[in-house]
Amino acid sequence: MNTASDTQFTPGACWEWPEHHWQQIVNQVRAGRSLRPKSWPENCSWAVAISFDSDHETNELRDGGQSIGRLAWGEFGARVGVPRLTALLNKHDVRASFYVPAVAAILHKDEQRRLIGEGHEIGLHGWIHELNSTLAYHDERELLMRSSDTIESITGVRPIGMRTPSWDFSSNTLRIAVEMELLYDSSLMADEECYELLLNGEPSGVIELPVEWIRDDAAYFLMHRSQSLRPYIGPNDVFDIFRREMEGARQAGSLFQLTLHPHIIAARSRIWILDELIRHAKAMGGAWFATHAEIAAHVKSWSATRT
């Protein structure tokens, strides 16, 4: 399959591209029909989908890094973060989706088995948190297939959804998702509602559960010692942003989707944010707490009744 990258143009001279070239780039993957259901299961009026990217040590490994300090930071996500988060989720009787690089799953096999045993979902998140846009089609496909096989071998459950590492979606990613018959993706930002992804202008059958940096803890709390990156917004302000996003979703009868990271949000000074969000959602009433797979299955089933 030819992609827009097959034809080379002068770097930096995008204003000289012929129309068919930028049209091809734009139309590789687009948002198709909106899949906002008129109702949610269990007589609920809106939906809450909480997710965690369990990157663990792969944040350091993917770039060939060997920093013991950063590896330990990733280990905190598995050693402290996931147990603390699952205890909180279980206290509220809420199931969530965990996106796990296959290498992290291999390093922490018991963690993945516990998650599945407690009713949570595990989705694909690459092999070693690699950037898909740097890979050739056959390499990206092989890594995603190997990742799916690995997680299934560990948990006994084959993933039906994915989130690309760092939300890095290549021109081949959707094609591969279709070939693997995945139900959904959760890496793109074209809407606040679920939608069907178009592949080269044609419906792909893959549901998108859109993400947003506004609803991601890493955008506010991530730091890198050697790059002078420091958190600049306090936990109270982050909670206020998430809460307002949630209240807007409830008012619209829509979906509130949240992306968190065990090594970031599980700190003692931050985990209360998730606790209070869940309490707030329950206090407002009408919330259907579900995994991303359950959300995707519901909107796909609902959309089938419209055709």
C-alpha positions in Angstrom: 0.0 0.0 0.0 1.3 3.4 -0.9 1.3 6.2 1.7 2.0 9.8 1.5 5.5 9.3 2.7 6.3 7.2 -0.4 6.8 10.4 -2.4 9.6 12.7 -1.2 9.4 16.5 -1.3 11.8 19.1 -0.2 12.0 19.1 3.6 10.5 22.3 5.0 8.9 23.4 1.7 5.4 22.2 2.6 4.0 25.3 0.9 5.2 23.8 -2.4 3.5 20.5 -2.0 0.9 19.8 -4.7 -2.7 19.5 -3.4 -2.9 15.8 -3.9 0.1 15.3 -1.6 -1.3 17.2 1.5 -4.8 15.8 0.8 -3.3 12.3 0.9 -1.5 13.0 4.2 -4.7 14.4 5.8 -6.9 11.6 4.5 -4.8 8.6 5.6 -6.6 8.4 8.9 -9.7 10.6 9.7 -12.6 10.7 12.0 -15.7 9.2 10.5 -19.2 9.0 11.9 -19.8 10.0 15.5 -20.7 7.2 17.8 -22.3 9.0 20.6 -25.1 6.7 21.8 -28.5 8.0 22.9 -28.3 5.9 26.1 -25.8 4.0 28.2 -26.1 0.6 29.9 -27.6 0.1 33.4 -29.9 3.1 32.9 -27.0 5.5 33.1 -27.0 8.9 31.5 -23.2 9.2 30.9 -20.0 7.1 30.9 -16.7 7.2 32.7 -13.7 5.4 31.2 -10.5 5.4 33.4 -7.2 4.2 31.9 -3.6 3.7 33.0 -0.6 3.5 30.8 1.6 1.1 32.7 4.9 2.0 30.9 7.1 1.0 33.9 10.7 0.5 32.9 10.1 0.9 29.2 10.1 4.7 29.3 13.8 4.4 29.8 14.5 1.2 27.7 12.8 2.3 24.5 15.5 4.9 23.7 18.3 2.6 24.7 18.7 4.2 28.1 20.3 2.5 31.0 19.8 5.0 33.8 19.3 3.1 37.0 17.4 6.0 38.5 14.9 6.2 35.7 14.5 2.4 35.7 13.7 2.6 39.4 11.1 5.3 38.7 9.5 2.9 36.3 9.7 0.1 38.9 7.8 2.3 41.3 4.9 2.2 38.9 4.8 -1.6 39.3 5.9 -2.0 42.9 3.8 0.8 44.4 1.7 2.5 41.8 -0.4 -0.4 40.4 -1.2 -2.0 43.8 -2.2 1.4 45.2 -4.4 2.2 42.3 -6.1 -1.2 42.1 -6.8 -1.0 45.8 -8.5 2.3 45.2 -10.4 1.0 42.2 -11.6 -2.1 44.1 -12.7 0.1 47.0 -15.0 2.0 44.6 -15.9 -1.2 42.6 -14.6 0.4 39.4 -13.0 -1.4 36.6 -10.4 0.3 34.4 -8.2 -0.3 31.3 -4.4 -0.8 31.6 -2.3 -0.3 28.5 0.9 -2.3 28.9 4.0 -2.6 26.7 4.8 -6.3 26.2 8.2 -5.9 27.8 6.6 -4.4 30.9 4.1 -7.3 30.9 7.0 -9.8 30.8 8.9 -8.0 33.6 5.7 -8.0 35.8 3.7 -11.0 34.8 1.9 -11.4 38.1 0.7 -7.8 37.9 -1.0 -8.5 34.6 -2.6 -11.7 35.9 -4.0 -9.9 38.9 -5.4 -7.1 36.8 -7.3 -9.6 34.6 -8.4 -11.6 37.7 -9.9 -8.4 39.2 -11.9 -7.6 36.1 -9.7 -4.9 34.6 -8.8 -4.8 30.9 -5.3 -5.0 29.5 -4.8 -3.3 26.1 -1.9 -3.2 23.7 0.7 -0.5 24.2 3.5 -1.5 21.9 6.4 -3.9 22.5 8.9 -1.6 24.4 7.0 1.7 24.1 8.6 2.3 20.7 7.5 5.2 18.5 5.4 3.8 15.6 6.2 6.7 13.3 9.8 5.6 13.2 9.0 2.1 12.1 8.5 0.5 8.7 5.1 -1.2 8.2 6.4 -4.8 8.5 8.3 -3.9 11.7 5.4 -2.1 13.3 3.0 -5.0 12.4 5.4 -7.7 13.7 5.9 -5.8 17.1 2.2 -5.3 17.6 1.4 -9.0 16.7 4.2 -10.1 19.0 2.9 -7.9 21.8 -0.6 -9.3 21.5 0.7 -12.9 21.5 2.8 -12.1 24.6 0.0 -10.6 26.6 -2.3 -13.4 25.7 0.3 -16.0 26.8 0.7 -14.3 30.2 -3.0 -13.5 31.0 -4.9 -16.0 28.8 -6.9 -13.1 27.3 -6.1 -11.6 23.9 -6.3 -7.8 23.8 -9.0 -6.3 21.6 -7.9 -2.7 21.9 -4.8 -0.6 21.7 -3.2 2.7 22.7 -0.1 3.5 20.7 3.0 4.4 22.8 3.1 8.2 23.4 0.0 8.3 21.2 2.4 8.1 18.2 0.2 6.9 15.4 1.9 6.1 12.1 0.4 6.0 8.6 0.3 2.2 8.9 -1.1 1.9 12.4 -4.8 1.8 11.5 -4.2 -0.6 8.6 -2.5 -3.0 11.1 -5.3 -2.6 13.6 -7.8 -3.6 10.9 -5.6 -6.6 9.9 -5.6 -7.7 13.5 -9.3 -7.2 13.8 -9.0 -5.0 16.8 -12.2 -3.5 18.2 -10.9 -0.1 19.1 -8.0 2.3 19.4 -7.5 5.0 22.1 -4.7 7.3 20.8 -6.2 10.1 18.7 -7.9 13.4 19.5 -10.4 14.3 16.7 -13.4 14.5 19.0 -14.7 14.2 22.5 -17.1 11.5 21.5 -16.3 8.0 20.2 -16.1 7.8 16.5 -15.3 5.3 13.7 -11.9 5.7 12.1 -11.7 6.1 8.3 -8.8 4.5 6.5 -8.1 6.3 3.3 -11.6 7.6 3.3 -13.3 4.3 3.9 -14.9 3.1 7.2 -12.4 0.8 9.0 -14.7 -0.7 11.6 -12.3 0.4 14.3 -13.8 2.5 17.1 -11.8 5.5 18.4 -12.1 6.4 22.1 -10.4 9.8 21.9 -7.8 10.9 24.3 -6.6 14.5 25.1 -3.6 16.0 26.8 -6.0 18.0 28.9 -7.1 14.7 30.5 -3.6 13.2 30.9 -1.7 13.5 34.2 1.7 13.4 32.4 1.0 16.8 30.8 1.0 18.4 34.2 3.3 16.3 36.4 6.0 14.7 34.3 9.5 15.9 34.8 12.9 15.0 33.4 15.9 15.9 35.6 18.5 16.4 32.8 16.1 18.4 30.5 14.9 20.9 33.1 11.3 19.8 32.7 9.4 20.4 36.0 5.7 20.2 37.0 4.2 23.6 36.9 0.6 23.0 38.0 -0.3 21.7 41.5 -2.6 18.8 42.2 -5.5 20.9 43.2 -5.5 22.7 39.9 -5.2 19.4 38.0 -8.1 18.0 39.9 -10.1 21.1 39.0 -9.4 20.6 35.3 -10.3 17.0 35.4 -13.5 17.7 37.4 -14.6 20.4 34.9 -14.0 18.0 32.0 -16.1 15.4 33.9 -18.9 17.7 34.6 -19.0 18.8 31.0 -19.3 15.2 29.9 -22.1 14.5 32.3 -24.0 17.6 31.2 -23.7 16.4 27.6 -24.7 12.8 28.4 -21.3 11.9 26.9 -18.1 10.1 27.7 -15.5 11.2 30.2 -12.2 9.5 29.3 -9.1 9.8 31.5 -5.5 8.8 31.0 -3.2 8.3 34.0 0.2 6.7 34.7 0.9 4.5 37.7 4.4 6.0 38.3 2.9 9.6 38.2 -0.6 9.6 39.7 0.0 7.1 42.5 2.2 9.4 44.6 0.7 10.1 48.0 0.2 13.7 47.2 -1.7 12.9 43.9 -3.7 9.7 44.2 -6.4 11.6 46.0 -7.2 13.2 42.7 -8.5 9.9 41.3 -10.3 9.1 44.6 -12.2 12.4 44.5 -13.0 12.2 40.8 -14.7 8.8 41.4 -16.5 10.1 44.4 -17.6 13.2 42.5 -18.9 11.1 39.5 -20.9 8.9 41.8 -22.3 11.9 43.7 -23.5 13.5 40.5 -25.3 10.2 39.6 -26.0 8.4 36.4 -22.4 7.4 35.6 -21.6 4.1 33.9 -18.1 3.2 34.9 -16.7 0.8 32.2 -13.5 -0.3 30.6 -12.5 1.1 27.2 -13.4 -2.3 25.7 -16.9 -2.2 27.2 -17.4 1.4 26.0 -16.3 0.5 22.4 -18.5 -2.6 22.4 -21.5 -0.6 23.5 -21.1 2.2 21.0 -20.5 -0.3 18.2 -23.6 -2.3 19.1 -25.6 0.9 19.3 -24.3 2.1 15.9 -25.4 -1.2 14.3 -29.0 -0.4 15.1 -28.8 2.8 13.2 -27.9 1.2 9.8 
